[in-house]
Amino acid sequence: MTRKIILALAASVMALTATACNTVRGVGEDLESAADGVDDAT
């Protein structure tokens, strides 16, 4: 029983970590794109 709970928690943490990495990467790409737009405008 406890082993199943630990495995479920570990799987949840890994899934959340993977999602967070993709989110941070996407925000970084958005900021880079915005900075490129500002550079092109000036």
FIKOLZA-1660 file (N, C-alpha, C; in steps of 0.1 Angstrom, whole numbers, plus 5000, padded with zeros to 4 digits):
% residues 42
   i   px   py   pz ch aa at
   1 5008 4988 5000  A  M  N
   1 5000 5000 5000  A  M CA
   1 5009 5012 5000  A  M  C
   2 5018 5013 5009  A  T  N
   2 5027 5025 5010  A  T CA
   2 5035 5026 4997  A  T  C
   3 5039 5015 4992  A  R  N
   3 5048 5015 4980  A  R CA
   3 5040 5021 4968  A  R  C
   4 5027 5018 4967  A  K  N
   4 5019 5023 4956  A  K CA
   4 5018 5038 4958  A  K  C
   5 5016 5043 4970  A  I  N
   5 5015 5057 4972  A  I CA
   5 5028 5064 4969  A  I  C
   6 5039 5059 4973  A  I  N
   6 5052 5065 4970  A  I CA
   6 5054 5065 4954  A  I  C
   7 5051 5054 4948  A  L  N
   7 5052 5054 4933  A  L CA
   7 5043 5064 4926  A  L  C
   8 5031 5065 4931  A  A  N
   8 5022 5075 4925  A  A CA
   8 5027 5089 4928  A  A  C
   9 5032 5092 4939  A  L  N
   9 5037 5105 4942  A  L CA
   9 5049 5108 4933  A  L  C
  10 5058 5098 4932  A  A  N
  10 5070 5100 4924  A  A CA
  10 5066 5103 4909  A  A  C
  11 5056 5095 4904  A  A  N
  11 5052 5097 4890  A  A CA
  11 5046 5111 4889  A  A  C
  12 5038 5116 4899  A  S  N
  12 5032 5129 4898  A  S CA
  12 5043 5140 4898  A  S  C
  13 5053 5138 4906  A  V  N
  13 5064 5148 4907  A  V CA
  13 5071 5149 4894  A  V  C
  14 5074 5137 4888  A  M  N
  14 5081 5137 4875  A  M CA
  14 5073 5144 4864  A  M  C
  15 5060 5141 4864  A  A  N
  15 5051 5147 4854  A  A CA
  15 5050 5162 4856  A  A  C
  16 5049 5167 4868  A  L  N
  16 5049 5181 4870  A  L CA
  16 5062 5188 4867  A  L  C
  17 5073 5181 4869  A  T  N
  17 5086 5186 4866  A  T CA
  17 5088 5188 4851  A  T  C
  18 5084 5178 4843  A  A  N
  18 5085 5178 4829  A  A CA
  18 5076 5190 4823  A  A  C
  19 5064 5191 4829  A  T  N
  19 5055 5202 4825  A  T CA
  19 5061 5216 4828  A  T  C
  20 5067 5217 4839  A  A  N
  20 5073 5230 4843  A  A CA
  20 5085 5233 4834  A  A  C
  21 5093 5223 4830  A  C  N
  21 5104 5226 4821  A  C CA
  21 5099 5231 4808  A  C  C
  22 5089 5225 4803  A  N  N
  22 5083 5230 4790  A  N CA
  22 5077 5244 4791  A  N  C
  23 5071 5247 4802  A  T  N
  23 5065 5260 4804  A  T CA
  23 5076 5270 4805  A  T  C
  24 5086 5268 4812  A  V  N
  24 5097 5277 4814  A  V CA
  24 5104 5279 4800  A  V  C
  25 5106 5269 4793  A  R  N
  25 5112 5270 4779  A  R CA
  25 5103 5278 4770  A  R  C
  26 5090 5276 4771  A  G  N
  26 5081 5284 4763  A  G CA
  26 5081 5299 4766  A  G  C
  27 5082 5302 4779  A  V  N
  27 5083 5316 4783  A  V CA
  27 5096 5322 4778  A  V  C
  28 5107 5315 4779  A  G  N
  28 5119 5320 4774  A  G CA
  28 5119 5323 4759  A  G  C
  29 5113 5314 4752  A  E  N
  29 5111 5316 4737  A  E CA
  29 5103 5328 4734  A  E  C
  30 5092 5330 4742  A  D  N
  30 5083 5342 4740  A  D CA
  30 5091 5355 4743  A  D  C
  31 5099 5355 4754  A  L  N
  31 5106 5367 4757  A  L CA
  31 5117 5370 4746  A  L  C
  32 5123 5359 4742  A  E  N
  32 5133 5361 4731  A  E CA
  32 5127 5367 4718  A  E  C
  33 5115 5362 4715  A  S  N
  33 5108 5367 4703  A  S CA
  33 5104 5381 4705  A  S  C
  34 5100 5385 4717  A  A  N
  34 5096 5399 4719  A  A CA
  34 5108 5408 4718  A  A  C
  35 5119 5403 4724  A  A  N
  35 5132 5411 4723  A  A CA
  35 5136 5413 4708  A  A  C
  36 5135 5403 4700  A  D  N
  36 5138 5404 4686  A  D CA
  36 5129 5414 4679  A  D  C
  37 5117 5414 4683  A  G  N
  37 5107 5424 4677  A  G CA
  37 5111 5438 4680  A  G  C
  38 5115 5440 4693  A  V  N
  38 5120 5453 4697  A  V CA
  38 5132 5457 4690  A  V  C
  39 5142 5448 4688  A  D  N
  39 5154 5451 4681  A  D CA
  39 5151 5454 4666  A  D  C
  40 5142 5447 4660  A  D  N
  40 5138 5450 4646  A  D CA
  40 5131 5464 4645  A  D  C
  41 5124 5468 4655  A  A  N
  41 5117 5481 4654  A  A CA
  41 5126 5493 4656  A  A  C
  42 5137 5491 4662  A  T  N
  42 5146 5502 4665  A  T CA
  42 5157 5503 4654  A  T  C
% end
